[in-house]
Amino acid sequence: MSEPGPRLALALRSDPATLQFDFGPAFLAPSAPPAPRPRFTPAAPGQAAAGGPAIAASVAATSVDPAADGPTEGANGAATGPARKKPRRLRAVPAEAATAAGAASPEAAVAEAAVAEAAVAEVAVPEVAVPEPVAVIAAGSAPVEVPAAPAPAAAARSDEGLLIFDVETTGTDKRRDQVIELCIQFGLEPGARSRTWRFRPTVPISPGAQAVHGISLEDLADCPPFADCAEEISAIFAEAQVIVGYNLTFDIDMLQAEYERLRVAAAERGGLPAARLDTRGKTVVDPYRLWQQCEPRSLQHAHQRFVGQSFEAAHSAEADVAATGRVLAGMLRSFGLDAHDWRGIAGVCDPQRPSWVGPTRHLQWDGPAIVITFGKHAGAQVHELARGEFRDYLRWVCDRDFPMHVREVCQRALELPADEFLAWVKAEYGQVTA
């Protein structure tokens, strides 16, 4: 019974023997011994009537460059000595040659194929080195478990190139206030080497800032200005690989403001560019942010820590109110605050709250003046903003969605002289007395 449809015959010749397979639809069979230097694979006798064209492909036997040194391949396919090989070529043999070869002798088939293959294109097939197999897994065998590659070990942490720094300033306004003290520690270990600089500012120290750090202008009378140490400090930061500071955004901003003032002054004099504080490419670690990320502060987390259990129905008002009461009671016990009255507990929650103007921290008393505590003018006195080149900033605040008392105070600052404005704020919101 003939096989319908096309079939593919493939002969792979590797002296001194040729492996031949016929990929017909129904069988796989070796061919008869090949004639010398075969060019195609003849179809099996009796297959010429199989419907549809037959396609034959053969890999030509290795030929030798006539210009190469050494003998050529022998007539029986065995090389007589070393030779330089050309790329093997895959020759597409017409179906007619393959069909005729099914009934003719191998010699006749070779002759017919030789005529036909002169008209077909040759496709170069590069020689491919096949590595020796290292293992054979039989079909249907049990799965072989390949152990996973071990995870790379965590890199050992080194303190090399690490510095910790902190600054003290005359206030919190980056435009006006200045750095008066800088300390840098090299490494984390107790007793690590450190260095401290103090600088004489050109502006007064605000009462609020002096209450925090305790440094007075008299303490700095004999200290150099920041400009005298700027190059040295810049070089130290340039050599650092890791920069550490607690809530360090403020500290970096204040140092950057110092270098910006030096740059502007140098440009005005027409001098060389001043040193700069370059933190690009540095690894920055802020323990304050690390604490926030590693110990979340949601009500659920607080309930688990201070009450000792989770609670259901979170984010319903009734459940949250009850949970908040339990959490506060647990906190007062844990932090030793049971003996304090509510005013004292409120002071622990927000030590600066008595200085707030109104119910939020946006505006605060700083000595006899009121300062703004947010935005690009944080630390600036409100009545000075209202009389200077930044009046438009207060107008912008009045037009935005800030708390009502913040917009009201800024509007009064724009309308009233400084003395009348401060008297109005004292009468409306009170003033901190201690």
C-alpha positions as a Markdown table, in Angstrom:
| # | Residue | x | y | z |
|---|---|---|---|---|
| 1 | Met | 0.0 | 0.0 | 0.0 |
| 2 | Ser | 1.5 | 3.3 | -1.0 |
| 3 | Glu | 1.9 | 6.2 | 1.4 |
| 4 | Pro | 0.1 | 9.4 | 0.5 |
| 5 | Gly | 1.7 | 12.8 | 0.7 |
| 6 | Pro | 5.4 | 14.0 | 0.5 |
| 7 | Arg | 8.3 | 12.4 | 2.2 |
| 8 | Leu | 11.9 | 13.5 | 3.0 |
| 9 | Ala | 15.0 | 11.4 | 2.5 |
| 10 | Leu | 18.2 | 12.5 | 4.2 |
| 11 | Ala | 21.6 | 11.0 | 3.8 |
| 12 | Leu | 24.4 | 11.9 | 6.2 |
| 13 | Arg | 27.8 | 10.8 | 4.9 |
| 14 | Ser | 30.7 | 10.5 | 7.2 |
| 15 | Asp | 33.5 | 8.3 | 5.8 |
| 16 | Pro | 33.9 | 5.3 | 5.7 |
| 17 | Ala | 30.1 | 4.8 | 6.2 |
| 18 | Thr | 27.0 | 6.6 | 5.3 |
| 19 | Leu | 24.0 | 6.8 | 7.6 |
| 20 | Gln | 20.8 | 7.1 | 5.6 |
| 21 | Phe | 17.2 | 7.7 | 6.8 |
| 22 | Asp | 13.9 | 8.2 | 5.0 |
| 23 | Phe | 11.5 | 10.4 | 6.9 |
| 24 | Gly | 8.4 | 9.0 | 5.3 |
| 25 | Pro | 5.0 | 9.4 | 7.0 |
| 26 | Ala | 4.8 | 5.7 | 8.0 |
| 27 | Phe | 8.3 | 4.3 | 8.3 |
| 28 | Leu | 11.9 | 4.9 | 9.1 |
| 29 | Ala | 14.3 | 2.5 | 7.4 |
| 30 | Pro | 18.1 | 2.4 | 6.6 |
| 31 | Ser | 19.0 | 2.4 | 2.9 |
| 32 | Ala | 21.1 | 0.0 | 0.9 |
| 33 | Pro | 24.9 | 0.6 | 0.9 |
| 34 | Pro | 25.7 | 3.8 | -0.9 |
| 35 | Ala | 27.5 | 4.2 | -4.2 |
| 36 | Pro | 30.8 | 6.0 | -4.1 |
| 37 | Arg | 30.4 | 9.7 | -3.5 |
| 38 | Pro | 26.5 | 9.7 | -3.5 |
| 39 | Arg | 24.8 | 13.0 | -4.2 |
| 40 | Phe | 21.3 | 12.0 | -3.1 |
| 41 | Thr | 19.3 | 9.4 | -1.3 |
| 42 | Pro | 17.3 | 7.2 | -3.7 |
| 43 | Ala | 13.7 | 6.4 | -2.8 |
| 44 | Ala | 12.9 | 2.8 | -1.9 |
| 45 | Pro | 11.7 | 0.6 | -4.8 |
| 46 | Gly | 8.0 | 0.6 | -5.3 |
| 47 | Gln | 7.6 | 4.1 | -4.0 |
| 48 | Ala | 7.5 | 5.9 | -7.3 |
| 49 | Ala | 3.7 | 5.6 | -7.4 |
| 50 | Ala | 3.2 | 7.3 | -4.1 |
| 51 | Gly | 1.0 | 10.3 | -4.7 |
| 52 | Gly | 2.7 | 13.8 | -4.5 |
| 53 | Pro | 6.3 | 14.9 | -5.1 |
| 54 | Ala | 9.2 | 13.4 | -3.2 |
| 55 | Ile | 11.9 | 15.7 | -1.9 |
| 56 | Ala | 15.5 | 14.4 | -1.4 |
| 57 | Ala | 18.3 | 16.2 | 0.4 |
| 58 | Ser | 21.8 | 15.1 | 0.8 |
| 59 | Val | 24.9 | 16.3 | 2.4 |
| 60 | Ala | 27.7 | 16.2 | -0.1 |
| 61 | Ala | 30.8 | 14.3 | 0.9 |
| 62 | Thr | 33.8 | 16.3 | 2.0 |
| 63 | Ser | 35.6 | 17.9 | -0.9 |
| 64 | Val | 39.1 | 19.3 | -0.8 |
| 65 | Asp | 40.5 | 22.6 | -1.9 |
| 66 | Pro | 42.7 | 21.8 | -4.9 |
| 67 | Ala | 45.1 | 24.5 | -3.8 |
| 68 | Ala | 45.5 | 23.0 | -0.3 |
| 69 | Asp | 48.7 | 21.2 | 0.7 |
| 70 | Gly | 48.5 | 17.4 | 1.0 |
| 71 | Pro | 46.6 | 14.7 | -0.9 |
| 72 | Thr | 43.0 | 14.8 | -1.8 |
| 73 | Glu | 40.2 | 12.5 | -0.7 |
| 74 | Gly | 40.5 | 9.0 | -2.2 |
| 75 | Ala | 37.9 | 7.4 | -4.5 |
| 76 | Asn | 36.4 | 5.4 | -1.7 |
| 77 | Gly | 35.8 | 8.4 | 0.4 |
| 78 | Ala | 38.8 | 7.9 | 2.7 |
| 79 | Ala | 41.2 | 10.8 | 2.9 |
| 80 | Thr | 44.8 | 10.0 | 1.9 |
| 81 | Gly | 46.3 | 12.6 | 4.2 |
| 82 | Pro | 45.6 | 15.9 | 5.9 |
| 83 | Ala | 43.6 | 18.4 | 3.8 |
| 84 | Arg | 41.9 | 21.7 | 4.2 |
| 85 | Lys | 38.1 | 21.2 | 4.1 |
| 86 | Lys | 35.6 | 23.4 | 2.3 |
| 87 | Pro | 32.2 | 24.1 | 4.0 |
| 88 | Arg | 29.8 | 21.3 | 3.6 |
| 89 | Arg | 26.9 | 22.1 | 1.3 |
| 90 | Leu | 23.3 | 21.0 | 1.4 |
| 91 | Arg | 22.1 | 20.3 | -2.1 |
| 92 | Ala | 18.3 | 20.3 | -2.9 |
| 93 | Val | 17.7 | 17.5 | -5.5 |
| 94 | Pro | 14.6 | 17.8 | -7.7 |
| 95 | Ala | 11.8 | 15.4 | -7.0 |
| 96 | Glu | 12.0 | 13.9 | -10.5 |
| 97 | Ala | 15.5 | 12.7 | -9.9 |
| 98 | Ala | 14.5 | 11.1 | -6.6 |
| 99 | Thr | 11.5 | 9.4 | -8.1 |
| 100 | Ala | 13.4 | 8.0 | -11.1 |
| 101 | Ala | 16.0 | 6.7 | -8.8 |
| 102 | Gly | 13.4 | 4.5 | -7.1 |
| 103 | Ala | 13.4 | 2.1 | -10.2 |
| 104 | Ala | 16.9 | 2.7 | -11.6 |
| 105 | Ser | 20.2 | 1.4 | -10.5 |
| 106 | Pro | 22.2 | 3.5 | -8.2 |
| 107 | Glu | 24.7 | 4.2 | -11.0 |
| 108 | Ala | 21.9 | 5.5 | -13.2 |
| 109 | Ala | 20.4 | 7.5 | -10.4 |
| 110 | Val | 23.7 | 9.2 | -9.8 |
| 111 | Ala | 24.0 | 10.2 | -13.4 |
| 112 | Glu | 20.5 | 11.6 | -13.6 |
| 113 | Ala | 21.0 | 13.5 | -10.3 |
| 114 | Ala | 24.2 | 15.0 | -11.5 |
| 115 | Val | 22.4 | 16.6 | -14.5 |
| 116 | Ala | 19.6 | 17.9 | -12.3 |
| 117 | Glu | 21.6 | 19.3 | -9.5 |
| 118 | Ala | 23.5 | 21.6 | -11.9 |
| 119 | Ala | 20.3 | 23.7 | -12.1 |
| 120 | Val | 19.6 | 24.1 | -8.4 |
| 121 | Ala | 21.0 | 26.5 | -5.9 |
| 122 | Glu | 23.4 | 25.3 | -3.3 |
| 123 | Val | 22.9 | 26.2 | 0.3 |
| 124 | Ala | 26.1 | 26.4 | 2.4 |
| 125 | Val | 25.9 | 24.5 | 5.7 |
| 126 | Pro | 28.7 | 25.4 | 8.1 |
| 127 | Glu | 30.4 | 22.6 | 10.0 |
| 128 | Val | 29.2 | 22.3 | 13.5 |
| 129 | Ala | 31.4 | 20.7 | 16.2 |
| 130 | Val | 29.2 | 18.4 | 18.3 |
| 131 | Pro | 30.6 | 17.9 | 21.8 |
| 132 | Glu | 30.9 | 14.5 | 23.4 |
| 133 | Pro | 27.7 | 13.6 | 25.4 |
| 134 | Val | 28.2 | 13.6 | 29.1 |
| 135 | Ala | 25.1 | 11.7 | 30.0 |
| 136 | Val | 22.2 | 9.9 | 28.4 |
| 137 | Ile | 18.8 | 9.9 | 29.9 |
| 138 | Ala | 16.4 | 7.3 | 28.4 |
| 139 | Ala | 13.0 | 8.3 | 27.3 |
| 140 | Gly | 10.4 | 7.6 | 30.0 |
| 141 | Ser | 13.0 | 7.6 | 32.8 |
| 142 | Ala | 12.4 | 9.2 | 36.1 |
| 143 | Pro | 12.8 | 13.0 | 36.3 |
| 144 | Val | 16.3 | 14.2 | 37.2 |
| 145 | Glu | 16.4 | 16.8 | 40.0 |
| 146 | Val | 18.9 | 19.5 | 39.3 |
| 147 | Pro | 19.9 | 21.3 | 42.6 |
| 148 | Ala | 19.2 | 25.1 | 42.5 |
| 149 | Ala | 22.3 | 27.3 | 42.4 |
| 150 | Pro | 23.1 | 28.6 | 45.8 |
| 151 | Ala | 22.0 | 32.2 | 46.5 |
| 152 | Pro | 24.9 | 34.6 | 46.5 |
| 153 | Ala | 26.1 | 35.4 | 50.0 |
| 154 | Ala | 25.3 | 38.9 | 51.2 |
| 155 | Ala | 28.2 | 41.3 | 50.8 |
| 156 | Ala | 30.0 | 42.0 | 54.1 |
| 157 | Arg | 29.2 | 45.5 | 55.3 |
| 158 | Ser | 32.3 | 47.7 | 55.7 |
| 159 | Asp | 32.6 | 51.0 | 57.5 |
| 160 | Glu | 35.3 | 52.1 | 55.0 |
| 161 | Gly | 34.3 | 55.4 | 53.4 |
| 162 | Leu | 31.4 | 56.0 | 55.9 |
| 163 | Leu | 30.8 | 59.3 | 57.6 |
| 164 | Ile | 28.2 | 60.5 | 60.1 |
| 165 | Phe | 27.5 | 64.2 | 60.3 |
| 166 | Asp | 25.3 | 66.8 | 62.0 |
| 167 | Val | 25.1 | 70.6 | 61.9 |
| 168 | Glu | 23.8 | 73.3 | 64.3 |
| 169 | Thr | 22.6 | 76.5 | 62.8 |
| 170 | Thr | 21.5 | 80.1 | 63.6 |
| 171 | Gly | 17.9 | 79.1 | 62.6 |
| 172 | Thr | 16.0 | 77.1 | 60.0 |
| 173 | Asp | 15.7 | 79.6 | 57.1 |
| 174 | Lys | 18.1 | 78.3 | 54.4 |
| 175 | Arg | 18.2 | 81.7 | 52.7 |
| 176 | Arg | 19.3 | 83.6 | 55.7 |
| 177 | Asp | 20.5 | 81.3 | 58.5 |
| 178 | Gln | 24.0 | 79.9 | 58.6 |
| 179 | Val | 25.8 | 76.8 | 59.9 |
| 180 | Ile | 27.7 | 77.5 | 63.1 |
| 181 | Glu | 28.8 | 73.9 | 64.0 |
| 182 | Leu | 29.6 | 70.8 | 62.1 |
| 183 | Cys | 30.7 | 67.4 | 63.4 |
| 184 | Ile | 31.8 | 64.4 | 61.3 |
| 185 | Gln | 32.5 | 60.9 | 62.7 |
| 186 | Phe | 34.3 | 58.4 | 60.5 |
| 187 | Gly | 32.7 | 55.0 | 61.1 |
| 188 | Leu | 30.1 | 53.5 | 63.4 |
| 189 | Glu | 32.2 | 51.9 | 66.1 |
| 190 | Pro | 32.2 | 53.5 | 69.6 |
| 191 | Gly | 35.3 | 55.7 | 69.9 |
| 192 | Ala | 35.5 | 56.2 | 66.1 |
| 193 | Arg | 37.6 | 59.2 | 65.1 |
| 194 | Ser | 35.6 | 62.4 | 64.8 |
| 195 | Arg | 36.2 | 66.1 | 64.1 |
| 196 | Thr | 34.2 | 69.2 | 65.0 |
| 197 | Trp | 34.3 | 72.7 | 63.4 |
| 198 | Arg | 32.7 | 75.9 | 64.7 |
| 199 | Phe | 32.1 | 78.9 | 62.6 |
| 200 | Arg | 31.5 | 82.6 | 63.2 |
| 201 | Pro | 28.2 | 83.6 | 61.5 |
| 202 | Thr | 27.4 | 87.0 | 60.0 |
| 203 | Val | 23.7 | 86.9 | 61.2 |
| 204 | Pro | 22.3 | 86.6 | 64.7 |
| 205 | Ile | 21.3 | 83.3 | 66.3 |
| 206 | Ser | 17.5 | 83.1 | 66.7 |
| 207 | Pro | 16.3 | 82.6 | 70.3 |
| 208 | Gly | 14.6 | 79.3 | 69.3 |
| 209 | Ala | 17.8 | 77.9 | 67.8 |
| 210 | Gln | 19.9 | 78.9 | 70.8 |
| 211 | Ala | 17.5 | 77.3 | 73.2 |
| 212 | Val | 18.0 | 74.0 | 71.3 |
| 213 | His | 21.8 | 73.9 | 70.9 |
| 214 | Gly | 22.9 | 76.4 | 73.6 |
| 215 | Ile | 25.6 | 78.1 | 71.4 |
| 216 | Ser | 25.8 | 81.9 | 71.6 |
| 217 | Leu | 27.6 | 84.5 | 69.4 |
| 218 | Glu | 30.1 | 85.0 | 72.2 |
| 219 | Asp | 31.0 | 81.3 | 72.0 |
| 220 | Leu | 31.9 | 81.8 | 68.3 |
| 221 | Ala | 33.7 | 85.2 | 68.5 |
| 222 | Asp | 37.1 | 83.6 | 67.8 |
| 223 | Cys | 36.0 | 81.0 | 65.3 |
| 224 | Pro | 36.7 | 81.3 | 61.5 |
| 225 | Pro | 34.0 | 81.9 | 59.0 |
| 226 | Phe | 32.6 | 78.9 | 57.1 |
| 227 | Ala | 34.4 | 80.0 | 53.9 |
| 228 | Asp | 37.8 | 79.4 | 55.5 |
| 229 | Cys | 37.0 | 75.7 | 56.0 |
| 230 | Ala | 34.8 | 75.1 | 52.9 |
| 231 | Glu | 37.5 | 73.4 | 50.7 |
| 232 | Glu | 38.6 | 71.0 | 53.5 |
| 233 | Ile | 35.0 | 70.0 | 54.3 |
| 234 | Ser | 34.2 | 69.6 | 50.6 |
| 235 | Ala | 37.2 | 67.2 | 50.1 |
| 236 | Ile | 36.1 | 65.1 | 53.1 |
| 237 | Phe | 32.6 | 64.6 | 51.7 |
| 238 | Ala | 34.0 | 63.9 | 48.2 |
| 239 | Glu | 36.0 | 61.0 | 49.6 |
| 240 | Ala | 33.0 | 59.5 | 51.5 |
| 241 | Gln | 31.1 | 56.6 | 50.0 |
| 242 | Val | 28.3 | 56.4 | 52.6 |
| 243 | Ile | 26.7 | 59.5 | 54.2 |
| 244 | Val | 24.7 | 59.0 | 57.4 |
| 245 | Gly | 22.6 | 61.6 | 59.3 |
| 246 | Tyr | 19.5 | 61.6 | 61.5 |
| 247 | Asn | 16.7 | 63.3 | 59.5 |
| 248 | Leu | 19.6 | 64.6 | 57.4 |
| 249 | Thr | 17.7 | 66.4 | 54.7 |
| 250 | Phe | 17.8 | 69.6 | 56.7 |
| 251 | Asp | 21.5 | 69.2 | 57.5 |
| 252 | Ile | 22.4 | 68.7 | 53.8 |
| 253 | Asp | 20.2 | 71.6 | 52.7 |
| 254 | Met | 21.9 | 74.0 | 55.2 |
| 255 | Leu | 25.4 | 72.9 | 54.1 |
| 256 | Gln | 24.4 | 73.3 | 50.4 |
| 257 | Ala | 23.1 | 76.8 | 51.2 |
| 258 | Glu | 26.5 | 77.7 | 52.6 |
| 259 | Tyr | 28.3 | 76.6 | 49.4 |
| 260 | Glu | 25.8 | 78.4 | 47.2 |
| 261 | Arg | 26.5 | 81.7 | 49.0 |
| 262 | Leu | 30.2 | 81.1 | 48.4 |
| 263 | Arg | 29.5 | 80.4 | 44.7 |
| 264 | Val | 27.5 | 83.6 | 44.3 |
| 265 | Ala | 30.1 | 85.7 | 46.1 |
| 266 | Ala | 32.9 | 84.3 | 43.9 |
| 267 | Ala | 30.9 | 85.0 | 40.8 |
| 268 | Glu | 30.2 | 88.6 | 41.8 |
| 269 | Arg | 34.0 | 89.1 | 42.4 |
| 270 | Gly | 34.8 | 87.4 | 39.1 |
| 271 | Gly | 37.0 | 84.9 | 41.0 |
| 272 | Leu | 37.4 | 81.1 | 40.5 |
| 273 | Pro | 34.4 | 78.9 | 41.3 |
| 274 | Ala | 34.1 | 78.1 | 44.9 |
| 275 | Ala | 34.1 | 74.6 | 46.4 |
| 276 | Arg | 30.9 | 72.6 | 46.3 |
| 277 | Leu | 29.3 | 69.9 | 48.4 |
| 278 | Asp | 28.7 | 67.1 | 45.9 |
| 279 | Thr | 26.6 | 64.2 | 47.2 |
| 280 | Arg | 25.9 | 62.7 | 43.7 |
| 281 | Gly | 26.6 | 59.0 | 43.6 |
| 282 | Lys | 26.8 | 58.7 | 47.4 |
| 283 | Thr | 24.9 | 56.2 | 49.4 |
| 284 | Val | 22.7 | 58.1 | 51.9 |
| 285 | Val | 21.4 | 56.4 | 55.0 |
| 286 | Asp | 18.9 | 58.2 | 57.3 |
| 287 | Pro | 18.3 | 56.3 | 60.6 |
| 288 | Tyr | 15.1 | 58.3 | 61.1 |
| 289 | Arg | 13.6 | 57.1 | 57.8 |
| 290 | Leu | 14.9 | 53.6 | 58.5 |
| 291 | Trp | 12.9 | 53.6 | 61.7 |
| 292 | Gln | 9.8 | 54.7 | 60.0 |
| 293 | Gln | 10.0 | 52.0 | 57.4 |
| 294 | Cys | 10.9 | 49.1 | 59.7 |
| 295 | Glu | 8.4 | 50.0 | 62.5 |
| 296 | Pro | 5.2 | 51.1 | 60.8 |
| 297 | Arg | 3.0 | 53.4 | 62.9 |
| 298 | Ser | -0.5 | 52.4 | 61.8 |
| 299 | Leu | -3.2 | 51.8 | 64.5 |
| 300 | Gln | -3.1 | 48.1 | 63.8 |
| 301 | His | 0.7 | 48.0 | 64.5 |
| 302 | Ala | 0.3 | 50.1 | 67.6 |
| 303 | His | -2.5 | 47.8 | 68.9 |
| 304 | Gln | -0.4 | 44.7 | 68.4 |
| 305 | Arg | 2.6 | 46.3 | 70.2 |
| 306 | Phe | 0.9 | 48.0 | 73.1 |
| 307 | Val | -2.2 | 45.9 | 73.7 |
| 308 | Gly | -0.6 | 42.6 | 72.6 |
| 309 | Gln | -3.2 | 41.5 | 70.0 |
| 310 | Ser | -4.6 | 42.4 | 66.7 |
| 311 | Phe | -8.2 | 43.7 | 66.4 |
| 312 | Glu | -11.0 | 43.1 | 64.0 |
| 313 | Ala | -13.2 | 45.6 | 62.2 |
| 314 | Ala | -10.3 | 48.0 | 61.7 |
| 315 | His | -11.3 | 51.3 | 60.0 |
| 316 | Ser | -14.8 | 51.4 | 61.3 |
| 317 | Ala | -15.2 | 54.4 | 63.5 |
| 318 | Glu | -16.4 | 52.6 | 66.5 |
| 319 | Ala | -13.7 | 49.9 | 66.4 |
| 320 | Asp | -10.9 | 52.5 | 65.8 |
| 321 | Val | -12.1 | 54.7 | 68.8 |
| 322 | Ala | -12.1 | 51.7 | 71.1 |
| 323 | Ala | -8.7 | 50.5 | 69.8 |
| 324 | Thr | -7.2 | 54.0 | 70.2 |
| 325 | Gly | -8.2 | 54.1 | 73.9 |
| 326 | Arg | -6.6 | 50.7 | 74.5 |
| 327 | Val | -3.4 | 51.8 | 72.7 |
| 328 | Leu | -3.1 | 55.0 | 74.7 |
| 329 | Ala | -3.5 | 53.2 | 78.0 |
| 330 | Gly | -0.9 | 50.7 | 76.9 |
| 331 | Met | 1.5 | 53.5 | 75.8 |
| 332 | Leu | 1.2 | 55.3 | 79.2 |
| 333 | Arg | 2.1 | 52.1 | 81.0 |
| 334 | Ser | 5.0 | 51.2 | 78.7 |
| 335 | Phe | 6.5 | 54.7 | 78.7 |
| 336 | Gly | 6.1 | 55.4 | 82.4 |
| 337 | Leu | 3.6 | 58.3 | 81.9 |
| 338 | Asp | 0.8 | 57.1 | 84.1 |
| 339 | Ala | 1.6 | 59.7 | 86.8 |
| 340 | His | 1.5 | 62.7 | 84.3 |
| 341 | Asp | -1.5 | 64.9 | 83.8 |
| 342 | Trp | -2.9 | 65.5 | 80.3 |
| 343 | Arg | -1.1 | 68.8 | 79.8 |
| 344 | Gly | 2.2 | 67.0 | 80.6 |
| 345 | Ile | 1.4 | 64.2 | 78.2 |
| 346 | Ala | 0.5 | 66.7 | 75.5 |
| 347 | Gly | 3.9 | 68.3 | 76.0 |
| 348 | Val | 5.5 | 65.0 | 75.4 |
| 349 | Cys | 3.5 | 64.5 | 72.2 |
| 350 | Asp | 4.4 | 68.0 | 70.8 |
| 351 | Pro | 7.0 | 69.9 | 72.8 |
| 352 | Gln | 6.7 | 72.9 | 70.4 |
| 353 | Arg | 2.9 | 73.1 | 70.5 |
| 354 | Pro | 2.9 | 76.0 | 72.9 |
| 355 | Ser | 4.7 | 78.1 | 70.3 |
| 356 | Trp | 2.1 | 77.3 | 67.5 |
| 357 | Val | 0.0 | 80.1 | 66.2 |
| 358 | Gly | -3.4 | 78.3 | 65.9 |
| 359 | Pro | -4.0 | 74.6 | 65.9 |
| 360 | Thr | -1.3 | 73.6 | 63.4 |
| 361 | Arg | 2.4 | 73.9 | 63.2 |
| 362 | His | 2.4 | 76.0 | 60.0 |
| 363 | Leu | 3.1 | 79.3 | 61.9 |
| 364 | Gln | 5.1 | 79.5 | 65.2 |
| 365 | Trp | 6.4 | 82.1 | 67.5 |
| 366 | Asp | 10.2 | 82.5 | 67.5 |
| 367 | Gly | 10.9 | 85.1 | 70.2 |
| 368 | Pro | 8.9 | 88.2 | 69.5 |
| 369 | Ala | 8.3 | 87.3 | 65.8 |
| 370 | Ile | 6.2 | 84.8 | 63.9 |
| 371 | Val | 8.0 | 82.5 | 61.5 |
| 372 | Ile | 6.6 | 80.4 | 58.7 |
| 373 | Thr | 7.6 | 76.7 | 59.0 |
| 374 | Phe | 6.9 | 75.2 | 55.6 |
| 375 | Gly | 7.9 | 75.7 | 51.9 |
| 376 | Lys | 10.9 | 77.3 | 50.4 |
| 377 | His | 10.7 | 80.2 | 52.9 |
| 378 | Ala | 10.6 | 78.0 | 56.0 |
| 379 | Gly | 12.1 | 79.9 | 59.0 |
| 380 | Ala | 11.4 | 83.3 | 57.5 |
| 381 | Gln | 9.6 | 85.9 | 59.6 |
| 382 | Val | 6.1 | 86.6 | 58.3 |
| 383 | His | 6.2 | 90.3 | 58.7 |
| 384 | Glu | 9.5 | 90.5 | 56.8 |
| 385 | Leu | 8.1 | 88.5 | 54.0 |
| 386 | Ala | 5.1 | 90.9 | 53.8 |
| 387 | Arg | 7.4 | 93.9 | 53.4 |
| 388 | Gly | 10.1 | 92.5 | 51.2 |
| 389 | Glu | 10.4 | 91.1 | 47.7 |
| 390 | Phe | 8.6 | 87.9 | 48.6 |
| 391 | Arg | 5.1 | 89.4 | 49.2 |
| 392 | Asp | 3.8 | 87.3 | 46.4 |
| 393 | Tyr | 4.6 | 84.2 | 48.4 |
| 394 | Leu | 2.2 | 85.3 | 51.1 |
| 395 | Arg | -0.4 | 86.1 | 48.4 |
| 396 | Trp | 0.1 | 82.6 | 47.0 |
| 397 | Val | -0.5 | 81.1 | 50.5 |
| 398 | Cys | -3.7 | 83.1 | 50.9 |
| 399 | Asp | -5.0 | 81.7 | 47.6 |
| 400 | Arg | -4.3 | 78.1 | 48.3 |
| 401 | Asp | -5.9 | 75.4 | 50.4 |
| 402 | Phe | -4.0 | 76.0 | 53.6 |
| 403 | Pro | -5.8 | 76.0 | 57.0 |
| 404 | Met | -8.1 | 79.0 | 57.5 |
| 405 | His | -6.0 | 80.5 | 60.3 |
| 406 | Val | -2.8 | 80.3 | 58.2 |
| 407 | Arg | -4.5 | 82.2 | 55.4 |
| 408 | Glu | -5.9 | 84.8 | 57.8 |
| 409 | Val | -2.6 | 85.5 | 59.5 |
| 410 | Cys | -0.8 | 85.9 | 56.1 |
| 411 | Gln | -3.5 | 88.2 | 54.9 |
| 412 | Arg | -3.3 | 90.4 | 58.0 |
| 413 | Ala | 0.5 | 90.5 | 57.6 |
| 414 | Leu | 0.0 | 91.9 | 54.1 |
| 415 | Glu | -2.5 | 94.6 | 55.3 |
| 416 | Leu | -1.1 | 95.8 | 58.6 |
| 417 | Pro | 2.2 | 97.4 | 59.7 |
| 418 | Ala | 4.5 | 95.0 | 61.5 |
| 419 | Asp | 3.7 | 96.3 | 65.1 |
| 420 | Glu | 0.0 | 96.3 | 64.5 |
| 421 | Phe | 0.2 | 92.8 | 62.9 |
| 422 | Leu | 2.1 | 91.3 | 65.9 |
| 423 | Ala | -0.3 | 92.9 | 68.3 |
| 424 | Trp | -3.3 | 91.5 | 66.4 |
| 425 | Val | -1.8 | 88.0 | 66.5 |
| 426 | Lys | -1.2 | 88.1 | 70.2 |
| 427 | Ala | -4.7 | 89.2 | 70.9 |
| 428 | Glu | -6.2 | 86.6 | 68.5 |
| 429 | Tyr | -4.1 | 83.5 | 69.2 |
| 430 | Gly | -2.0 | 84.4 | 72.3 |
| 431 | Gln | 1.8 | 84.3 | 72.7 |
| 432 | Val | 4.1 | 81.7 | 74.2 |
| 433 | Thr | 5.4 | 82.9 | 77.5 |
| 434 | Ala | 8.1 | 80.3 | 78.2 |
